[in-house]
């Protein structure tokens, strides 16, 4: 099983669901190893993560724009001072949204 973590960060705009911090969206995918293509799967997982985020936090002004300041894949996020300091404008992780499918 593969797990992909994405971080949707917030600024100070009043339309954001939170001021500062981030929402972590976790996508689980049960992919047979022989079919696993990391780049392709990260792309699919990102689309799903964006859809999940938008489901909980739709943008009230622009339906085609996500209601956040930026999006990071985990490899990118861990290189930021937000990760190092566990802080973005005075807040850390505000919530976690998870989704996935596991085949038995």
N, C-alpha and C positions, 0 to 999 in steps of 0.2 A: 504494500500500500504506500502511496506517495502522499505527502502532506505539503501543501503550498501555503505560505503565510504572506499576507499582504497588509500593508499599513496605510490607512487613509487618514491623513493628518488634517488638522484644523488650524485656522488662523483666528483673527479677532472679528471677522465679519459676523454681524448679527443673524444672518440667515443660516449659518452653520448650526448643526444640532448641539455642538459644544464649543466653548471658547478655549482653544489650545488643546493639547493632547492629541490622541489618535484613537481610531477604532481598528482593532485587529480582526481581519477576516481570514478564517482558516478554511481551506478547501481540501477535502480528502478525496483521492481518486484511487480506485482499485484497478490497476493496470498490470496486465501480465508483463513480466520483465522483457520478454522477447519483442513486445510491441511498444516498449517505452522509448519515446523520443523526447528528451528533457526540454528542449527549446519549444517544441510544438505543444507539449503538455502544460508548460508554464503559461503559454499564450491562451490556451483553453481555460486554464484555471483562473487567469486574470479576468477573462470575460465573465466567468461565473461569479467571481468575487465582486466585480463591478455591478453586476445585476443584483446580487444579494444586498450590497450596500445601498443601492438605489431603491430597493424594495423597502428598506427600513428608514431611509433618509432621502426621500425624493427632493429634488431641487424645486422650490415653490415658484421660481421665476423663469427657469430655463430647463425644459423637460429633457433636453439632449446633453446637459452638462451635469456632472456629478456634484453633489453638495459637499465638497471638501476642497482643501487647498492643494493637496498633492497626494500621489499614490506611490508607494514604494514596494518592491518585492523584498523579501527578507534579506537577501544578499546585499541589497543597496541600503536598506534601513540600518543594518548593524554597523555601517560605516559612518553614520551621522552622530552629531553631538546629542540629538534627541535620545537616541538609544543609549549612548554612553552615560548621559546624565539622568535618564528616565524622566525627561522633562521637555515639554514644548509649550512655551508661554505659560508656565506655572502649573501645567497638568501633565499627567502621564497617560497610561491606557485608560480610556473612558469606558470601553465595552469590548466584548468579543462576540463575533458572529461566526458560527460554524455551519458547514454543510458538507455532505459527502455521501458516497455510496460505497458499500462494501458487499461484495458478492460472496455468498457462503458456498 
